[in-house]
């Protein structure tokens, strides 16, 4: 494990904690400017947090409509690409408000170190068994 892997994992866990608060302003600092979100429903590029905020709000709204209560990340693998860039794969486990599992979603994150802190530059949501780094 490289010396940056624990900090990258902690940044992702902090992001999930902020996301579970449903407070957009708590979530935004986890993201790099610019940020790219890729999912089966499409791709979205956010040059600033001001552009990203309504998208996060819409994502939270859509999830809440399914009974979503919280999610957790099971990190599968973290790879250093350089001193300031890492990629992490894992599975996001989403739970309903009553604690029952709602679904599992594969997640790949590219994190960039900015202002001394790891931030999410790219999020790729995919099938839970489709994480590219987990196939080795």
NORBEL-V192194 format. One line per field, one symbol per residue. phi: phi as a letter, one per 30 degrees, with the letter a starting at -180 (. if undefined). A space follows every 50 residues. Layout:
phi = ???
//
This chain:
phi = .ddceddddddddddddddddicedddeddcdcdbbcbbedkbbccdbdd ddedddedddeddddcjecabbccdcabbdcadcbbbbbabdcccdedjd dcabbdbbbccbdbhibdbdcbbbcaddccddddcd
//
